[in-house]
C-alpha cells in the first residue's frame, strides 16, 4: 500500500476577476519550487487562466510548508 504525499492547500485571488481560487501542491514539491526560485502558479476556473502568486504569498507558503515538516 502506497502512502499519499502530504499536501498543502492555499487560496489566491485571481488578478483578472477577483475570484478566490484554491490550489493544492505536494509539500516537498512546493518547497523545491520555492527553494529554486521557480514560480508557483494558481489557476482560475472562471477565467481559465494561470498566474504566478505574489512574493508575499510565496514567503507565507514557504513558512507554512517548513512548519509542517517539509524537506527542501
Phi and psi in degrees as a GROMACS rama.xvg file:
@    title "Ramachandran Plot"
@    xaxis  label "Phi"
@    yaxis  label "Psi"
@TYPE xy
-86.5674  148.106  UNK-2
-92.6002  132.179  UNK-3
-72.3028  141.202  UNK-4
-69.9044  143.229  UNK-5
-70.4284  137.945  UNK-6
-118.566  160.646  UNK-7
-127.423  125.063  UNK-8
-101.962  144.009  UNK-9
-146.563  158.695  UNK-10
-115.02  135.62  UNK-11
-132.788  149.784  UNK-12
-96.2008  128.534  UNK-13
-62.7594  126.113  UNK-14
-71.1726  -16.3412  UNK-15
-88.6252  -49.0803  UNK-16
-112.404  -12.4858  UNK-17
85.5384  4.31203  UNK-18
-72.3662  139.275  UNK-19
-80.0314  121.756  UNK-20
-118.041  134.729  UNK-21
-101.726  131.574  UNK-22
-117.491  156.99  UNK-23
-135.68  126.22  UNK-24
-123.679  147.348  UNK-25
-66.8438  134.02  UNK-26
-55.4364  -53.6183  UNK-27
-69.2043  -32.8658  UNK-28
-65.4598  -40.2767  UNK-29
-62.4434  -44.4018  UNK-30
-63.1335  -37.7638  UNK-31
-64.3107  -42.2737  UNK-32
-59.6551  -48.0276  UNK-33
-64.0002  -42.8699  UNK-34
-64.3404  -37.5454  UNK-35
-89.1554  -2.79812  UNK-36
81.5599  13.0745  UNK-37
-75.0898  152.735  UNK-38
-69.3949  146.671  UNK-39
-105.991  123.901  UNK-40
-106.701  152.728  UNK-41
-121.548  161.961  UNK-42
-132.312  136.517  UNK-43
-106.563  118.883  UNK-44
-73.1203  -22.104  UNK-45
-73.5241  -47.5162  UNK-46
-87.9794  -16.3888  UNK-47
56.1872  47.5221  UNK-48
-136.765  151.497  UNK-49
-101.557  154.802  UNK-50
-149.65  155.673  UNK-51
-84.2306  137.306  UNK-52
-72.8704  163.186  UNK-53
-72.4399  161.171  UNK-54
-59.8841  -41.7675  UNK-55
-60.1669  -41.8557  UNK-56
-70.4345  -34.6505  UNK-57
-61.2294  -43.0538  UNK-58
-63.8212  -44.7305  UNK-59
-64.0466  -40.2346  UNK-60
-65.4543  -41.2318  UNK-61
-60.2906  -43.222  UNK-62
-65.9079  -43.9989  UNK-63
-64.2595  -41.6047  UNK-64
-66.7046  -40.481  UNK-65
-64.313  -39.6629  UNK-66
-64.161  -29.5732  UNK-67
-84.1812  2.21229  UNK-68
90.6721  20.172  UNK-69
-69.2615  156.441  UNK-70
-117.801  114.405  UNK-71
